[in-house]
Amino acid sequence: MAVRGGLFISLLLLMLPVERIWSPRPRQGLRAGVWTDLVHFFVNPIGVGHSLAMAFIGLELVFSFAVPKAWRTLFGGMPFLLQFGCVLFVGEFFSYWAHRLSHSQTLLWRFHAVHHSSGDVDWLSAHRQHPFDTILFLIAANLPAIALGFSGPLVVFVAVFHRTFVTFTHARMRLELRWLRLLIVTPRYHHHHHDRDAPPSNFAGLFPVFDLLFGTFHWPEALPTNYGVQHRVSKGWLGQLFLPFIQAPADDLARPQGTSTIRKAR
Ligand SMILES: [Zn+2]
């Protein structure tokens, strides 16, 4: 609990001034859903993530019998930064597809819709995520690297880095960083993914190259202003936890289908 609290205070001290300096619009008081997102914060990235991290280190042992020794020697012998980059890149490829499927498959969208239900997107709303959704993303991002023979502790280290980066890409910032948009996902880039009026796009979490490759890159001139989902999602944490098992978000199914309306990058 002390680690979770420490991480929360650190992110709060870092992100509050950042969002204040580059705020797109002034905010009056606390936004709706902040307390719910706070519960998500303490349950998800560290609660679920920590358990899975332990599982991944255990899985490394299991895979060590299946992965050819030559692979492990090859990957383990790479310079640290190269290993780090490879794990990020492999994880990003599988995360891209897990994310894209979460928007096109009814069953997955039930859970992913919780993440998109926030009417405002900021650093804390990054952590509004159904635990099933978290587990799917953690498996997609980390298991292939483990199966390839990269070391478990390195994969866990990359997962922590990724989670921190995701906090930044959800930040409520007007900062354009236009020149970065083809290289790395920025808050502006990811906010377009949360835009209700945008086509299903910008599924990459780190490298826009996957959106460019698979035709889902989206960068309009106007900043997104319309966040959330069309169907009703419970406002409380418990409701968000159980509703996906009970009710399909039928009225939103039209939105996350296909990717044919992607506009050209400017
Ligand atoms: Zn999404």
Boltz pocket constraint, residues with backbone or C-beta under 6 A from the ligand:
constraints:
  - pocket:
      binder: B
      contacts: [[A, 99], [A, 103], [A, 112], [A, 116], [A, 193]]
      max_distance: 6.0
